[in-house]
Amino acid sequence: AVMEKSRMAGVIDAGFDWNDIGSWDKFQELEGTENHDVFPADSHNNYVFSDIPVALCGVDDLIVVIKNGKALICRKGMSQKVKDARKLIEDAGKKELL
């Protein structure tokens, strides 16, 4: 939106790949699934990005993000809903949780 109004912009050819990482689903595709502190018991096809050990029991197709004492858990394919959760947190007056 800002660039559309600029008369001082230019374009050059660049030799690098670009990915717009707009969801945790996409992040997993790029980052991979290796995490040594995940312990899945009868759990499959989950992605965990965590700074603490995580045990998963009988769950499939989840994205689990735990960082700095905060957690996000969603079903794969639903990580775009993070913006809806953020709005709920803000509306509840709990911005310190973000």
Secondary structure as a PSIPRED ss2 file (coil, helix, strand):
# PSIPRED VFORMAT (PSIPRED V4.0)

   1 A C   1.000  0.000  0.000
   2 V C   1.000  0.000  0.000
   3 M H   0.000  1.000  0.000
   4 E H   0.000  1.000  0.000
   5 K H   0.000  1.000  0.000
   6 S C   1.000  0.000  0.000
   7 R C   1.000  0.000  0.000
   8 M C   1.000  0.000  0.000
   9 A C   1.000  0.000  0.000
  10 G C   1.000  0.000  0.000
  11 V C   1.000  0.000  0.000
  12 I C   1.000  0.000  0.000
  13 D C   1.000  0.000  0.000
  14 A C   1.000  0.000  0.000
  15 G C   1.000  0.000  0.000
  16 F C   1.000  0.000  0.000
  17 D C   1.000  0.000  0.000
  18 W C   1.000  0.000  0.000
  19 N C   1.000  0.000  0.000
  20 D C   1.000  0.000  0.000
  21 I C   1.000  0.000  0.000
  22 G C   1.000  0.000  0.000
  23 S C   1.000  0.000  0.000
  24 W H   0.000  1.000  0.000
  25 D H   0.000  1.000  0.000
  26 K H   0.000  1.000  0.000
  27 F H   0.000  1.000  0.000
  28 Q H   0.000  1.000  0.000
  29 E H   0.000  1.000  0.000
  30 L H   0.000  1.000  0.000
  31 E H   0.000  1.000  0.000
  32 G C   1.000  0.000  0.000
  33 T C   1.000  0.000  0.000
  34 E C   1.000  0.000  0.000
  35 N C   1.000  0.000  0.000
  36 H C   1.000  0.000  0.000
  37 D C   1.000  0.000  0.000
  38 V E   0.000  0.000  1.000
  39 F E   0.000  0.000  1.000
  40 P E   0.000  0.000  1.000
  41 A E   0.000  0.000  1.000
  42 D C   1.000  0.000  0.000
  43 S C   1.000  0.000  0.000
  44 H E   0.000  0.000  1.000
  45 N C   1.000  0.000  0.000
  46 N C   1.000  0.000  0.000
  47 Y E   0.000  0.000  1.000
  48 V E   0.000  0.000  1.000
  49 F E   0.000  0.000  1.000
  50 S E   0.000  0.000  1.000
  51 D C   1.000  0.000  0.000
  52 I C   1.000  0.000  0.000
  53 P C   1.000  0.000  0.000
  54 V E   0.000  0.000  1.000
  55 A E   0.000  0.000  1.000
  56 L E   0.000  0.000  1.000
  57 C E   0.000  0.000  1.000
  58 G C   1.000  0.000  0.000
  59 V C   1.000  0.000  0.000
  60 D E   0.000  0.000  1.000
  61 D C   1.000  0.000  0.000
  62 L E   0.000  0.000  1.000
  63 I E   0.000  0.000  1.000
  64 V E   0.000  0.000  1.000
  65 V E   0.000  0.000  1.000
  66 I E   0.000  0.000  1.000
  67 K E   0.000  0.000  1.000
  68 N C   1.000  0.000  0.000
  69 G C   1.000  0.000  0.000
  70 K E   0.000  0.000  1.000
  71 A E   0.000  0.000  1.000
  72 L E   0.000  0.000  1.000
  73 I E   0.000  0.000  1.000
  74 C E   0.000  0.000  1.000
  75 R E   0.000  0.000  1.000
  76 K C   1.000  0.000  0.000
  77 G C   1.000  0.000  0.000
  78 M C   1.000  0.000  0.000
  79 S H   0.000  1.000  0.000
  80 Q H   0.000  1.000  0.000
  81 K H   0.000  1.000  0.000
  82 V H   0.000  1.000  0.000
  83 K H   0.000  1.000  0.000
  84 D H   0.000  1.000  0.000
  85 A H   0.000  1.000  0.000
  86 R H   0.000  1.000  0.000
  87 K H   0.000  1.000  0.000
  88 L H   0.000  1.000  0.000
  89 I H   0.000  1.000  0.000
  90 E H   0.000  1.000  0.000
  91 D H   0.000  1.000  0.000
  92 A C   1.000  0.000  0.000
  93 G C   1.000  0.000  0.000
  94 K C   1.000  0.000  0.000
  95 K H   0.000  1.000  0.000
  96 E H   0.000  1.000  0.000
  97 L H   0.000  1.000  0.000
  98 L C   1.000  0.000  0.000
